[in-house]
Every structure is written in C-alpha cells, then in structure tokens.
Amino acid sequence: MDHHYSGSYPAARFRFGLYECGDLVGGAVFSHPCSDRLLTSVFDGVEATAAVELGRFVLLDRVPGNGETWFLARCFAALRGRVVGVVSFSDPMPRTLASGAVVFPGHVGTIYQAFNARYLGRGTPRALRLLPDGRVFSDRAASKIRALDRGYVYCVEELLAAGAAPWHYCGDHEGARAWLRIALARVCRVVRHPGNHKYAWALDRTFRSAMAPNAGTYPKRLEVA
C-alpha cells in the first residue's frame, strides 16, 4: 500500500482492486483487527469472524470524485453473504515530518458519511510515537522488541532506519529493553491523539438492530496537529 499514509498492511481477509484500462488505481483491504472486541462491540451477539474492518481504502488522485463510493458499493456487494458487517475508522489528526511538513492532512470520514455509515463516536484517546517520517511506531512493535518476540527484527530495523544507535542485543532481553528506551527517546516524537472516528455498516439487514447505537451527528472538523 505505497499510496496509504500508514505505510503498512493489515491482516487481510478480503482484498479488492479498482482498475482503469488494466491499471490498478485503487484498493480496499478488509481485515481482522488486533482485538476481536473492536468488531463484537459493534455487532452484538456475533463471532468476531462474522465481521471485518475496512483496514485500508485508497484511490489514486486521478479517479473521479464519485469513485470512492462507487468502489465501496461494489466491495460491499461482494462481501454480502460472507460477513454481516463492516467497521472502519477515520483519523482526524494530521501527520507531519520532523521538519513540520504535512504528509497526511487527516480525514473525518467524508466518504463513509456519504455512504450512510452509522457514526459510533470516538475511539480511545492515546499517546502516539511518531517516527521522523510521520509514521506511527506502535505499542505492539515496541512490545515485540522488549520481549524479543517473533517479528522484532523488522521493528528494530524501523528504529535503526530512523537514526537509533546500533543494535546488538539478540537474546538479551534486559539489553533490548534498555536499547528501546534510548531509541524511542532519540527518534520518536510523542503526540496526544484524541481518538479516531468510528463508523460501521450492517451488510445483513437482520443485524441492523443489533448494531451499536448512533453516537450523534457526523464530525466535520479536523484536529490540530
């Protein structure tokens, strides 16, 4: 997902592409989130695997203005009968480089609103660690390094690429934790995030009444970086 601000790829369950004369001009990835509760709290009484998160949704700038809702409608049509609902989030906080240049302006979910999503309020406020290029260095990545869990090497390489001191702590948990503390302080900026906006759609009509209640009017304002 080179064109998505996150620079990462989720745990995909369903993937769809939008093509123009044979060229890939958009993509939608429906994924399983880190926590089952993210889905089961929205669709009461269903298994987590009965719903999905719209983990990535991106179109090239050359796609016409109505392309987002047209593409989303086709994706949902393909998902009906496979899952009962979809949850998605919009991040209203801009991301900047260490220099202050904006790399992601933030969004309030205008496309989701245009596609009649149910608005479910804000996610949990939290502190984010931003790398110099504006990407988030996640708590999960940090915990992998602390415990030297599977996949920790990739997380270490992210910090090394951002300017952290050399790594030589394979198998040394205490050394890994000490290195991580210094690395995070050296290469990451900590910002307060007020929580993403949360949206959902029921693809099966019988589950609309089981959805979490609407949290109010659609948000229209971005946050201040």
Secondary structure, 3 states (H helix, E strand, C coil): CCCCCCCCCCCEEEEEEEEECCEEEEEEEEECCCCCHHHHCCECCCCHHHEEEEEEEEECCCCCCCHHHHHHHHHHHHHECCECEEEEEECCCCEECCCCCEEECCCCCHHHHHCCCEEEEECCCEEEEECCCCCECCHHHHHHHHHCCCCHHHHHHHHHHCCCCCCCCCCCHHHHHHHHHHHHHHHCEEEEECCCEEEEEECCHHHCCCECCCCCCCCCCCCCC
